[in-house]
């Protein structure tokens, strides 16, 4: 899907010892993309501990400009999602993953968080 969306130099690892980088590549604009994938049952949630591990390696170890945490489950715990938002990690649950699979462009998903609505921001002063 990364290649379909114009990413280059895409490397898929997904092995033990990959330090949280299952997919690494470059977006069309040159930003480095690092993706952590977790295949969990739909009823599970991504924990804060899972997110902490990725936060600790995505930028420091792999130099990510854009970090995506993708899961097949439906939710992230409140703590995991809060951490993702604070650390600028894109949290993609199964519904957003489904949209990506069906053709949504990866760059259209980057502004979103695990709720699909993106982080709450105050309206600019009028």
Secondary structure as UniProt FT lines:
FT   TURN            2..6
FT   STRAND          8..12
FT   TURN            16..17
FT   TURN            19..20
FT   STRAND          23..26
FT   TURN            28..29
FT   STRAND          32..38
FT   TURN            42..43
FT   STRAND          45..46
FT   HELIX           48..58
FT   TURN            59..62
FT   STRAND          66..71
FT   STRAND          75..76
FT   HELIX           78..86
FT   TURN            87..88
FT   STRAND          89..92
FT   HELIX           94..101
FT   TURN            102..103
FT   HELIX           106..109
FT   TURN            110..111
FT   TURN            114..115
//
